[in-house]
Amino acid sequence: MNIHEIKNFVSDNVCDLIVSEIPITPTIPLDKVFPFYAGRNRYMDDFPSKNVLKDILDKITNKSSEIFKHKLGVTYGDVVTWYRGQSMEPHCDTRSLITGFPSRGCENRDYTAILYLNDDFDGGKLYFPELLVSINPEKGKLVLFPSNIDYVHGISIISRGIRYSIPIWFHIIKNT
């Protein structure tokens, strides 16, 4: 199994800084997001602390490259808010579980990272039903795994509070 959990990857103070800026950072325009995420995600470059977020992104990219033994580039990442009552059904980050075809906009994903920015909520666990793995969110924890069909995963329902996280997808940089 190729799921990696790294506790305290980012300090509590840095997580708190990012969370404190969420209310003053605009959400991504509705025409730029899947309807499921409407009004819930924000570009990292729009945060007042965008330089801190860039440093975190670089640190996550370097750690992911080290663990997966590939030079990786960032395909996409943002800051996502999950409200009470929300969840995500099991899915693959690269293709439809129904058709098997690549999902629109997700074809260039090789690895997935999730950084938890808080843990003062209930539910919101990352789970891999076919692997019988469930991961408890912890502030500052980084979770890394391949984006392929072998790592179907979901998010359990948030039953109390609000969950903040940074999902990031990477592609392998091929030698040219």
C-alpha positions in Angstrom: 0.0 0.0 0.0 1.3 3.4 -1.0 -0.5 5.8 1.4 1.7 8.0 3.5 0.7 10.0 6.5 3.1 12.7 7.8 2.0 14.3 11.1 2.9 17.9 11.9 4.1 18.5 8.3 2.9 22.1 8.8 2.9 23.9 12.2 -0.3 24.7 14.0 0.5 28.5 13.7 0.8 28.3 9.9 -2.5 26.3 9.7 -4.2 28.9 11.9 -2.9 31.7 9.8 -4.4 30.2 6.6 -7.7 29.4 8.2 -7.9 32.9 9.6 -7.6 34.3 6.1 -10.3 32.1 4.5 -13.2 34.5 5.3 -11.4 37.4 3.6 -10.2 35.5 0.6 -12.6 35.3 -2.4 -13.9 32.0 -3.6 -13.1 30.8 -7.1 -15.6 32.1 -9.6 -18.5 29.7 -10.3 -17.6 29.3 -14.0 -14.2 28.0 -13.0 -15.2 25.2 -10.7 -17.2 22.0 -10.7 -20.7 22.7 -9.2 -19.9 20.4 -6.2 -17.2 22.9 -5.1 -19.2 26.1 -5.8 -18.5 28.7 -3.2 -16.1 26.5 -1.2 -12.7 26.6 -2.8 -10.1 29.4 -3.1 -7.0 29.9 -5.2 -3.8 29.9 -3.0 -2.6 33.0 -4.9 -5.6 35.0 -3.6 -4.6 34.6 0.0 -2.9 37.5 1.8 -0.3 34.9 2.9 0.2 33.6 -0.6 4.0 33.5 -0.1 3.5 31.2 2.9 1.2 29.0 0.8 3.8 28.9 -2.0 6.4 27.7 0.5 4.0 25.0 1.7 3.3 23.9 -1.9 7.1 23.7 -2.6 7.6 21.7 0.6 4.8 19.3 -0.3 6.0 18.9 -3.8 9.6 18.1 -2.6 8.3 15.6 0.0 6.0 14.0 -2.6 8.9 13.7 -5.1 11.1 12.2 -2.5 8.5 9.6 -1.4 7.3 8.6 -4.8 10.8 8.8 -6.4 9.7 10.9 -9.3 10.3 14.6 -10.2 6.8 16.0 -9.8 5.0 19.1 -11.0 1.9 20.6 -9.5 -1.2 19.9 -11.7 -3.6 21.8 -9.5 -4.3 22.7 -5.8 -6.5 25.0 -3.8 -7.9 25.6 -0.3 -11.3 23.8 0.2 -14.0 24.4 2.9 -16.2 21.5 3.8 -19.4 22.4 5.8 -21.5 20.3 8.2 -23.5 17.7 6.2 -21.1 17.5 3.3 -19.2 14.4 2.2 -17.7 12.9 -1.0 -18.6 9.5 -2.3 -15.8 7.1 -3.2 -14.1 8.2 -6.4 -10.9 8.0 -8.4 -8.9 11.3 -8.9 -8.3 10.4 -12.6 -11.2 8.5 -14.1 -14.9 7.8 -13.8 -15.8 4.8 -11.8 -18.9 4.4 -13.9 -17.4 4.6 -17.4 -13.7 4.0 -16.8 -12.9 7.0 -19.0 -10.6 9.8 -17.9 -12.5 12.5 -15.9 -12.6 15.9 -17.5 -9.7 18.0 -16.3 -8.2 15.2 -14.3 -6.2 13.3 -16.9 -2.9 14.7 -15.9 -2.9 13.5 -12.2 -0.4 10.9 -11.0 -0.3 11.6 -7.2 -2.6 13.2 -4.7 -1.7 15.2 -1.5 -4.1 16.4 1.2 -3.0 18.8 3.9 -5.4 19.3 6.8 -5.6 22.8 8.2 -7.7 22.1 11.2 -9.2 19.2 13.2 -11.9 20.9 15.3 -14.7 19.1 13.5 -16.3 15.6 13.6 -16.3 13.3 10.6 -14.6 14.3 7.4 -12.3 11.3 7.4 -10.5 10.3 4.3 -11.3 6.6 3.6 -10.2 4.0 1.0 -13.1 1.5 1.0 -11.4 -1.1 -1.2 -8.2 -1.0 0.9 -10.1 -0.9 4.3 -8.1 2.2 5.3 -9.5 5.3 7.1 -7.4 8.3 8.0 -8.2 10.7 10.9 -7.8 14.3 10.0 -5.2 16.1 12.1 -4.2 19.8 11.9 -0.9 20.0 9.9 -1.1 16.3 8.7 -0.1 15.6 5.1 -1.5 12.5 3.4 0.0 11.3 0.0 -1.2 8.6 -2.3 -1.3 7.7 -6.0 -4.2 9.2 -7.9 -4.9 6.0 -9.9 -7.9 3.6 -9.8 -6.2 1.4 -7.1 -6.7 4.3 -4.6 -10.5 4.9 -4.8 -11.3 7.2 -1.8 -14.0 9.3 -0.3 -14.7 11.8 2.5 -17.1 10.8 5.3 -19.8 13.2 6.2 -18.8 16.2 8.4 -21.2 16.0 11.3 -20.0 19.0 13.4 -17.9 22.0 12.5 -16.1 23.0 9.3 -13.2 21.1 7.7 -10.5 23.0 5.9 -7.9 21.3 3.7 -5.6 21.8 0.8 -5.8 19.1 -1.9 -3.0 19.1 -4.5 -2.5 16.9 -7.5 0.8 16.2 -9.1 2.0 14.9 -12.5 5.3 13.1 -13.2 7.7 15.4 -15.1 9.1 13.2 -17.9 12.7 13.6 -19.0 12.9 15.5 -22.2 
